[in-house]
Amino acid sequence: MPVMCFPGAVKGGTNCPGEYQGNLQPYVSQSKTWGPVSSTPASDSLSITGTNVATMTIDVIRAHVDCNVHLAVTSDGPLTVTLAGCPSSTTAFF
């Protein structure tokens, strides 16, 4: 969806310093209309494409996955993936 821009002006108030007080201040506001929510069900998997990366850490809580997540990894070299929030032995090498 495109970002829409709308020009406008607001009259300066008592919070505006010196010469701007009472003058019109130009601004541009932006808005975006989002499309419908995807109907794809959530899954315990992540797709990772690594370029020029040797290590990465994924916070499982923020990624909304658990420690048994399926990792589909494509990398241009060796990649070590650590799952933060899981036992310390939860590191995978690709």
DSSP file (Angstrom, degrees, kcal/mol; ACC not computed):
  #  RESIDUE AA STRUCTURE BP1 BP2  ACC     N-H-->O    O-->H-N    N-H-->O    O-->H-N    TCO  KAPPA ALPHA  PHI   PSI    X-CA   Y-CA   Z-CA
    1    1 A M              0   0    0      0, 0.0     2,-0.1     0, 0.0    34,-0.0   0.000 360.0 360.0 360.0 138.3    0.0    0.0    0.0
    2    2 A P        -     0   0    0      0, 0.0    31,-0.6     0, 0.0     2,-0.5  -0.358 360.0-116.6 -74.8 154.1    1.4    3.5   -0.8
    3    3 A V  E     -A   32   0A   0     29,-0.1     2,-0.4    -2,-0.1    29,-0.2  -0.788  28.9-145.9 -86.8 129.6    2.2    6.1    1.7
    4    4 A M  E     -A   31   0A   0     27,-2.9    27,-2.1    -2,-0.5     2,-0.4  -0.827   9.1-157.5 -99.9 135.1    0.0    9.1    1.4
    5    5 A C  E     -A   30   0A   0     -2,-0.4    25,-0.2    25,-0.2    23,-0.0  -0.930   6.6-170.8-114.7 137.1    1.4   12.6    2.1
    6    6 A F  E     -A   29   0A   0     23,-2.6    23,-2.6    -2,-0.4     2,-0.1  -0.974  13.0-144.7-130.1 116.9   -0.7   15.6    3.0
    7    7 A P  E     +A   28   0A   0      0, 0.0     2,-0.3     0, 0.0    21,-0.2  -0.441  32.4 150.9 -76.0 154.8    0.6   19.2    3.3
    8    8 A G  E     -A   27   0A   0     19,-2.2    19,-2.2    -2,-0.1     2,-0.3  -0.954  32.9-130.9-164.5-179.1   -0.8   21.5    5.9
    9    9 A A  E     -A   26   0A   0     -2,-0.3     2,-0.4    17,-0.3    15,-0.1  -0.993  10.4-161.1-147.3 144.4    0.0   24.4    8.2
   10   10 A V  E     -A   25   0A   0     15,-2.2    15,-3.4    -2,-0.3     2,-0.3  -0.977  27.7-114.6-126.7 140.8   -0.6   25.1   11.8
   11   11 A K  E     -A   24   0A   0     -2,-0.4    13,-0.2    13,-0.2    12,-0.1  -0.590  39.4-112.2 -75.4 130.6   -0.7   28.5   13.5
   12   12 A G        -     0   0    0     11,-3.3     2,-0.2    -2,-0.3    -1,-0.1  -0.211  37.9-166.2 -59.5 151.2    2.2   28.8   16.0
   13   13 A G    >   -     0   0    0      8,-0.1     3,-1.5     9,-0.1     9,-0.1  -0.407  43.9 -66.3-124.1-160.3    1.3   29.0   19.7
   14   14 A T  T 3  S+     0   0    0      1,-0.3     7,-0.1    -2,-0.2    -2,-0.1   0.640 125.6  64.1 -71.9 -13.2    2.9   29.9   22.9
   15   15 A N  T 3  S+     0   0    0      2,-0.1    -1,-0.3     0, 0.0     6,-0.1   0.575  84.1  92.2 -84.4  -8.0    5.3   27.0   22.6
   16   16 A C  S <  S-     0   0    0     -3,-1.5     5,-0.1     2,-0.1     2,-0.1  -0.703  81.8-117.7 -88.3 136.0    6.9   28.4   19.5
   17   17 A P    >   -     0   0    0      0, 0.0     3,-2.1     0, 0.0     4,-0.4  -0.423  52.3 -56.3 -74.1 146.1    9.9   30.6   20.1
   18   18 A G  G >  S+     0   0    0      1,-0.3     3,-1.8     2,-0.2    -2,-0.1   0.167 125.1  22.6  36.7-113.2   10.1   34.4   19.2
   19   19 A E  G 3  S+     0   0    0      1,-0.3    -1,-0.3     3,-0.1     4,-0.1   0.672 119.6  60.7 -64.4 -19.0    9.3   35.2   15.6
   20   20 A Y  G X  S+     0   0    0     -3,-2.1     3,-1.9     2,-0.1    -8,-0.3   0.666  74.2 112.6 -83.0 -15.0    7.4   31.9   15.0
   21   21 A Q  T <  S+     0   0    0     -3,-1.8    -8,-0.1    -4,-0.4    -7,-0.1  -0.407  92.9   3.0 -63.7 122.2    4.8   32.7   17.6
   22   22 A G  T 3  S+     0   0    0      1,-0.3    -1,-0.3    -2,-0.2     2,-0.2   0.286 106.3 115.6  86.5 -10.6    1.5   33.3   15.8
   23   23 A N  S <  S-     0   0    0     -3,-1.9   -11,-3.3   -10,-0.1     2,-0.3  -0.529  75.4 -98.4 -88.8 158.5    2.9   32.5   12.3
   24   24 A L  E     -A   11   0A   0    -13,-0.2   -13,-0.2    -2,-0.2    -1,-0.1  -0.605  33.7-155.5 -76.4 133.1    1.8   29.6   10.2
   25   25 A Q  E     -A   10   0A   0    -15,-3.4   -15,-2.2    -2,-0.3     2,-0.1  -0.946  12.4-136.8-111.2 119.0    4.2   26.6   10.4
   26   26 A P  E     +A    9   0A   0      0, 0.0     2,-0.3     0, 0.0   -17,-0.3  -0.391  30.0 166.8 -73.7 152.3    4.1   24.2    7.4
   27   27 A Y  E     -A    8   0A   0    -19,-2.2   -19,-2.2    -2,-0.1     2,-0.4  -0.970  28.6-138.7-153.2 165.7    4.1   20.5    7.9
   28   28 A V  E     -A    7   0A   0     -2,-0.3     2,-0.3   -21,-0.2   -23,-0.0  -0.993  17.6-160.3-129.3 124.6    3.6   17.3    6.0
   29   29 A S  E     -A    6   0A   0    -23,-2.6   -23,-2.6    -2,-0.4     2,-0.4  -0.744   6.3-154.1-100.6 154.6    1.7   14.4    7.6
   30   30 A Q  E     +A    5   0A   0     -2,-0.3     2,-0.3   -25,-0.2   -25,-0.2  -0.950  13.2 176.7-127.0 147.0    1.9   10.8    6.3
   31   31 A S  E     -A    4   0A   0    -27,-2.1   -27,-2.9    -2,-0.4     2,-0.4  -0.986  10.1-161.5-145.2 156.6   -0.5    7.9    6.5
   32   32 A K  E     -A    3   0A   0     -2,-0.3     2,-0.6   -29,-0.2   -29,-0.1  -0.998  11.7-145.3-140.2 133.0   -0.6    4.4    5.3
   33   33 A T        -     0   0    0    -31,-0.6     2,-0.2    -2,-0.4    -2,-0.0  -0.878  23.0-141.1 -98.3 125.1   -3.6    2.1    4.9
   34   34 A W        -     0   0    0     -2,-0.6     3,-0.1     1,-0.1    -2,-0.0  -0.563  12.6-124.4 -86.9 149.2   -2.7   -1.5    5.6
   35   35 A G        -     0   0    0     -2,-0.2    -1,-0.1     1,-0.2     3,-0.1  -0.113  47.3 -61.7 -78.4-177.7   -4.0   -4.4    3.6
   36   36 A P        -     0   0    0      0, 0.0    -1,-0.2     0, 0.0     2,-0.1  -0.269  61.2 -95.8 -66.9 154.7   -5.9   -7.4    5.0
   37   37 A V        -     0   0    0      1,-0.1     2,-0.0    -3,-0.1    -3,-0.0  -0.461  46.8-100.7 -70.3 140.6   -4.2   -9.7    7.5
   38   38 A S        -     0   0    0     -2,-0.1    -1,-0.1     1,-0.1     0, 0.0  -0.314  19.2-148.2 -62.2 142.4   -2.7  -12.8    6.0
   39   39 A S        +     0   0    0     -3,-0.1    -1,-0.1     2,-0.1    -2,-0.0   0.359  60.2 120.8 -93.2   5.4   -4.7  -16.0    6.3
   40   40 A T        -     0   0    0      1,-0.1     3,-0.1     3,-0.0    -2,-0.1  -0.550  67.8-121.4 -69.7 126.0   -1.6  -18.1    6.5
   41   41 A P        -     0   0    0      0, 0.0    -1,-0.1     0, 0.0    -2,-0.1  -0.350  30.4 -99.7 -68.6 150.4   -1.5  -20.0    9.8
   42   42 A A        -     0   0    0      2,-0.0     2,-0.3    -2,-0.0     0, 0.0  -0.366  43.1-169.4 -65.7 146.6    1.4  -19.5   12.1
   43   43 A S        -     0   0    0      2,-0.2     2,-1.6    -3,-0.1    26,-0.0  -0.959  33.6-115.1-137.3 157.8    4.1  -22.2   12.1
   44   44 A D  S    S+     0   0    0     -2,-0.3    26,-2.4    21,-0.1     2,-0.3  -0.486  81.6  99.3 -89.5  65.3    7.1  -23.0   14.2
   45   45 A S  E     -b   70   0B   0     -2,-1.6     2,-0.4    24,-0.2    26,-0.2  -0.991  51.1-159.3-150.2 153.8    9.6  -22.3   11.4
   46   46 A L  E     -b   71   0B   0     24,-2.5    26,-2.8    -2,-0.3     2,-0.5  -0.998  10.9-146.9-134.8 139.1   11.9  -19.6   10.2
   47   47 A S  E     -b   72   0B   0     -2,-0.4     2,-0.5    24,-0.2    26,-0.2  -0.936  21.9-171.0-104.2 124.9   13.5  -19.0    6.8
   48   48 A I  E     -b   73   0B   0     24,-3.0    26,-2.6    -2,-0.5     2,-0.5  -0.966  14.7-173.4-121.5 128.1   16.9  -17.4    7.0
   49   49 A T  E     -b   74   0B   0     -2,-0.5     2,-0.5    24,-0.2    26,-0.2  -0.965  14.9-169.3-117.5 112.4   19.0  -16.1    4.1
   50   50 A G  E     +b   75   0B   0     24,-3.1    26,-1.4    -2,-0.5     2,-0.5  -0.892   9.8 179.6-108.1 126.4   22.4  -15.1    5.3
   51   51 A T  S    S-     0   0    0     -2,-0.5     3,-0.1    24,-0.2    -2,-0.0  -0.986  77.2 -11.7-125.2 120.4   24.9  -13.1    3.2
   52   52 A N  S    S+     0   0    0     -2,-0.5     2,-0.4     1,-0.2    -1,-0.1   0.865 103.3 127.4  60.2  38.3   28.3  -12.3    4.6
   53   53 A V        +     0   0    0      1,-0.1    -1,-0.2    24,-0.1    24,-0.1  -0.991  35.5 178.1-127.3 132.5   27.1  -13.4    8.1
   54   54 A A  S    S+     0   0    0     -2,-0.4    26,-2.4     1,-0.3     2,-0.3   0.767  70.8  16.6-102.1 -33.6   29.0  -15.9   10.3
   55   55 A T  E     +c   80   0C   0     24,-0.2     2,-0.3     2,-0.0    -1,-0.3  -0.979  59.3 176.2-139.7 151.7   26.8  -15.9   13.4
   56   56 A M  E     -c   81   0C   0     24,-2.3    26,-2.5    -2,-0.3     2,-0.4  -0.988  16.5-147.2-151.6 152.6   23.3  -14.8   14.4
   57   57 A T  E     -c   82   0C   0     -2,-0.3     2,-0.5    24,-0.2    26,-0.2  -0.981   9.6-159.6-122.5 132.5   21.1  -15.0   17.5
   58   58 A I  E     -c   83   0C   0     24,-2.8    26,-2.1    -2,-0.4     2,-0.9  -0.954  14.2-141.1-113.0 124.6   17.4  -15.4   17.3
   59   59 A D  E  >  -c   84   0C   0     -2,-0.5     4,-2.2    24,-0.2     5,-0.2  -0.766  13.8-156.9 -82.0 109.2   15.3  -14.4   20.4
   60   60 A V  T  4>S+     0   0    0     24,-1.9     5,-2.3    -2,-0.9     4,-0.5   0.814  88.6  53.0 -63.4 -31.0   12.6  -17.1   20.3
   61   61 A I  T >45S+     0   0    0     23,-0.3     3,-0.9     2,-0.2    -1,-0.2   0.948 112.7  42.6 -69.0 -47.7   10.1  -15.1   22.3
   62   62 A R  T 345S+     0   0    0      1,-0.2    -2,-0.2     2,-0.1    -1,-0.2   0.826 114.9  51.0 -67.5 -30.5   10.3  -12.1   19.9
   63   63 A A  T 3<5S-     0   0    0     -4,-2.2    -1,-0.2     2,-0.1    -2,-0.2   0.523 108.1-128.1 -83.2  -5.2   10.3  -14.4   16.9
   64   64 A H  T < 5S+     0   0    0     -3,-0.9     2,-0.3    -4,-0.5    -3,-0.2   0.894  70.5 112.3  57.9  43.4    7.2  -16.2   18.3
   65   65 A V      < -     0   0    0     -5,-2.3    -1,-0.2    -6,-0.1     2,-0.2  -0.811  59.4-126.6-129.9 174.2    8.7  -19.6   17.9
   66   66 A D    >   -     0   0    0     -2,-0.3     3,-1.4    -3,-0.1    20,-0.1  -0.543  39.5 -86.7-114.3-173.6    9.9  -22.2   20.4
   67   67 A C  T 3  S+     0   0    0      1,-0.3    16,-0.1    -2,-0.2    19,-0.1   0.601 123.5  60.2 -72.3 -10.3   13.2  -24.1   20.9
   68   68 A N  T 3  S+     0   0    0      2,-0.1    -1,-0.3   -23,-0.0   -24,-0.1   0.091  76.9 150.2-100.8  21.9   12.1  -26.8   18.4
   69   69 A V    <   -     0   0    0     -3,-1.4     2,-0.5     1,-0.1   -24,-0.2  -0.201  48.9-123.8 -56.9 141.6   11.8  -24.3   15.6
   70   70 A H  E     -b   45   0B   0    -26,-2.4   -24,-2.5     2,-0.0     2,-0.6  -0.805  26.1-155.4 -87.1 124.6   12.5  -25.6   12.1
   71   71 A L  E     -b   46   0B   0     -2,-0.5     2,-0.7   -26,-0.2   -24,-0.2  -0.908  11.5-167.3-106.7 120.3   15.2  -23.5   10.4
   72   72 A A  E     -b   47   0B   0    -26,-2.8   -24,-3.0    -2,-0.6     2,-0.4  -0.915  23.9-172.7-103.0 105.3   15.4  -23.3    6.6
   73   73 A V  E     +b   48   0B   0     -2,-0.7     2,-0.4   -26,-0.2   -24,-0.2  -0.862  22.8 178.4-113.8 131.5   18.8  -21.7    6.1
   74   74 A T  E     +b   49   0B   0    -26,-2.6   -24,-3.1    -2,-0.4     2,-0.3  -0.999  21.0 164.2-123.0 126.6   20.5  -20.5    2.9
   75   75 A S  E     -b   50   0B   0     -2,-0.4   -24,-0.2   -26,-0.2     4,-0.1  -0.986  45.2-137.1-144.6 152.0   23.9  -19.0    3.4
   76   76 A D  S    S-     0   0    0    -26,-1.4   -25,-0.1    -2,-0.3    -1,-0.0   0.355  92.2  -2.2 -88.1   6.1   26.9  -18.0    1.3
   77   77 A G  S    S-     0   0    0    -27,-0.2   -27,-0.1   -24,-0.1    17,-0.1  -0.948 108.4 -35.0-171.0-174.8   29.3  -19.5    3.9
   78   78 A P        -     0   0    0      0, 0.0     2,-0.4     0, 0.0    -2,-0.1  -0.332  58.2-170.3 -59.7 138.0   29.3  -21.2    7.3
   79   79 A L        -     0   0    0     -4,-0.1    15,-3.1     2,-0.0     2,-0.5  -0.996  14.8-158.5-137.9 129.2   26.6  -19.8    9.7
   80   80 A T  E     -cD  55  93C   0    -26,-2.4   -24,-2.3    -2,-0.4     2,-0.5  -0.939  11.4-165.4-107.1 124.2   26.1  -20.4   13.4
   81   81 A V  E     -cD  56  92C   0     11,-2.9    11,-2.9    -2,-0.5     2,-0.4  -0.950   2.4-168.7-114.2 122.6   22.5  -19.8   14.6
   82   82 A T  E     -cD  57  91C   0    -26,-2.5   -24,-2.8    -2,-0.5     2,-0.8  -0.917  15.5-142.1-110.9 135.7   21.9  -19.5   18.4
   83   83 A L  E >   -c   58   0C   0      7,-2.1     3,-1.4    -2,-0.4     2,-0.2  -0.842  17.6-147.7 -99.7 103.4   18.4  -19.6   19.9
   84   84 A A  E 3  S+c   59   0C   0    -26,-2.1   -24,-1.9    -2,-0.8   -23,-0.3  -0.487  83.4  34.4 -70.8 136.6   18.3  -17.1   22.8
   85   85 A G  T 3  S+     0   0    0      1,-0.5    -1,-0.2    -2,-0.2   -18,-0.1   0.401 102.4  94.3  97.3  -0.1   15.9  -18.2   25.5
   86   86 A C  S <  S-     0   0    0     -3,-1.4    -1,-0.5     1,-0.2     4,-0.1  -0.711  92.6 -66.6-114.0 168.2   16.7  -21.9   25.0
   87   87 A P    >   -     0   0    0      0, 0.0     3,-2.5     0, 0.0    -4,-0.2  -0.177  54.2-107.5 -52.8 150.6   19.2  -24.1   26.7
   88   88 A S  T 3  S+     0   0    0      1,-0.3    -5,-0.0    -3,-0.1    -2,-0.0   0.690 117.1  65.6 -58.4 -19.1   22.8  -23.2   26.0
   89   89 A S  T 3  S+     0   0    0      1,-0.1     2,-1.8    -7,-0.0    -1,-0.3   0.428  71.5 105.3 -83.5   3.7   23.2  -26.2   23.8
   90   90 A T    <   +     0   0    0     -3,-2.5    -7,-2.1    -7,-0.2     2,-0.4  -0.514  46.6 123.6 -87.2  72.9   20.7  -24.8   21.3
   91   91 A T  E     -D   82   0C   0     -2,-1.8     2,-0.4    -9,-0.2    -9,-0.2  -0.998  41.8-161.3-130.6 133.6   23.1  -23.8   18.6
   92   92 A A  E     -D   81   0C   0    -11,-2.9   -11,-2.9    -2,-0.4     2,-0.5  -0.908   5.4-150.0-118.0 146.4   23.0  -25.0   15.0
   93   93 A F  E      D   80   0C   0     -2,-0.4   -13,-0.2   -13,-0.2    -2,-0.0  -0.954 360.0 360.0-117.2 130.4   25.7  -24.9   12.4
   94   94 A F              0   0    0    -15,-3.1   -14,-0.2    -2,-0.5   -19,-0.1   0.338 360.0 360.0-125.3 360.0   25.0  -24.6    8.7
